[in-house]
Amino acid sequence: GIGSGSRSAASFAMAVKPRYHFVSGVGCFYQRTPYKIPLPADMSLLPTGSNTSTRLLAIDQVSASKEKSKKWLHALSIRPIIHLSAAELAEIPAGSTDCPYVDIGTPSGLATAAGNKNPFVSGATAIADLQSAKRVRLDAKGNFAPPLPPGPPPAAATAAASGSFFFGSMGVPRNPNGGPAGPAGVNLVPPSATATTLFIGGLLRSMTDMDLESLLQGVKYVKRPAGKAFAFVEFVSHEAARNCVESAARRGLSIQGRTLTVGWGKEREPQDRNQHTGAGDENTVIERQLIPPSEDAKTLFVAGLGHFDPTAEVVEPSSGLSAIHSALGKLFPGVVSVDQPKGKSYAFVEFESYEAAMAVVTQSINEPRVMVLQNTPLIIGWAKGDHGTGPGADRLLLEPPSATSKVLFIGNLPASATDEQLTALFAECGAISVKRPEGRDYAFLEFANTQEAQKAMKLGELTLDEHVLLVGWAKGRAAERSNQSAECWFCLASPVVKVHLIVSVGEHSYLGLPRGGLTPQHVLIAPIECVPSRVHLSAAARAEMVRFQDSVESMFQAQGCVSLRFERALRTKGSRDHMQAHMIPLSLSAVQLAKSFTAFLQKASAAKLKFHEVQDDQAIDEVVVSMEGGPYQEYFYIEIPVTAGSSLNSDNSNGAAGEVEGSDSNNRVEKGKHRRFVYVQEESATKFPMQFGLEVAAEILGQPERGHWKNCLLPEAEEASLCDDFRAAFAPFDFTLG
Ligand SMILES: [Zn+2]
């Protein structure tokens, strides 16, 4: 939002002190000689008053200049500040000019500003701007924050600005108290008078913890995330850590010819090395309640029991214990009672003593891998109060808050964790977006759908840089996807939905033509909102979809047609999970009709798909829910038109065709009767062929080449006119018009 040559840009450059300063909109490529810019005062590694340099490049669209010689592609090889030594930072390229922007906080600055002839900031008008620039602030996201009311005196403001200035980063330090940590930068001010952790950056992979321990004085231990170029070094005392920072500032610190970056790390409670896995972080303590609420507490909160199978536990009939009590009793000594609220995946476990409970909590910290019940890792913490609100019930949601939830909360992230690392960790479940609030140790991961998120919940213990991650369902607004319908082709609210193909809109669902329909009257019925399957529809929404279907069926029948119907509740790659029911009218003789059934059987067998026949008295959603994968599984459901009263046998396709051939083959079918089949996607099975329904229909119509929607695409104008035709024909049957 800052134009080139504007005084705001100048003010901003002065406030940010960038290493690279890009200017756009001047209509050409222009490389200014670098200019010097004072280092912030807290870069005390360098002598006071040191400068660093800023490269200024004006860039524009390549096509902006007609002259060939002015078309530039400018490549930069940028080294992050963290990898630069103090000396490198202070290196000023030959020919650098003085800073074109001035700090009016000093009398000499005022004088310079008044006489400045720089094209970007000139004369007295700059003074007012620079005065207001003193109040330029960035909020936590790096956006401009409103000016601070009332402006402090210039000199003090300058100091304040550089005091909180985090060199090389656009944002403010993560910790507003001045304790940024991690590879994003170094902090040269100790976060507290007792801090003992330093951040050491610029390490080579070949360098070992031992190298560091022998290089530095007073090291207690080195904690280095695998594969990282930095380490956190815990010192025996604050003084030892301070000496290290100061000596690095005075003389530089190098090892194997490499200058290291030394700064203060995030403050930790001094503790034993082993406890760093999961327990060290203060937030973990809150989440898992690792600190006992009182010295006579005996009850623990144990979560992760969602997949507990009571039948797999051998319980002595005489013992009188519940299966879960027996199972947990085997795992932990001293269990007195187990209270698992009905339908919940957690339990409150009372132990015979504080010590027995404490031993379990301690073990869960030191040996989390042992805390596994029936292959599911347990989350263990102290129960709060009268175990009404355990940390899980309170903070970590272990059951999806709604049937369409697909966002997970990932807690206890190390500061160094990147979005890419998180995505990689959940690669097999395909996390599609990561939202991490700035400076927080948690993130929200959105998955393609509930099933994938469920899978992610079952991944078991996950660690990132030795942090044991807390994984639960997101709640409240975080659970709502920010871009609910942004990419879905079938959400009515989606900007990509093809409005010209919509026939009729009801309260919960709508009728439309699909893109690339197989026939001019191939229609689609879908919920208005993203609902992955029929199982998750409200009763009213389900009823309305049936109503649309019946209306269309009536229309087809009036035209002497039967319909082939199929319903997809399948995950698609790019798009969202949005159930859709298709209806394709078929004008067929009984012979053709019999062949249609054969076509289905042959297609299914060629693709090795195992369909279950749905009985007349069964509802499709009941069938899906009753199957092993439960309500979240994907399915494909098809209704094949057959002659009324025929006794087709699904096991014998030839016989099926033969039987019907014997009947009156020239009669049009009067009334539609369907046989219904469902395919439920098993986790291990290969992905159901997305175009299966279309392929069957195309085969029946004798046009197998049209078995993919992409082969049937029409220009939009033709689509729109097809839709108008259909809408007119459907009007007498359209209940939404009544
Ligand atoms: Zn949708």
Boltz pocket constraint, residues with backbone or C-beta under 6 A from the ligand:
constraints:
  - pocket:
      binder: B
      contacts: [[A, 484], [A, 485], [A, 488], [A, 489], [A, 490], [A, 491], [A, 528], [A, 529], [A, 530], [A, 531], [A, 576], [A, 577], [A, 578]]
      max_distance: 6.0
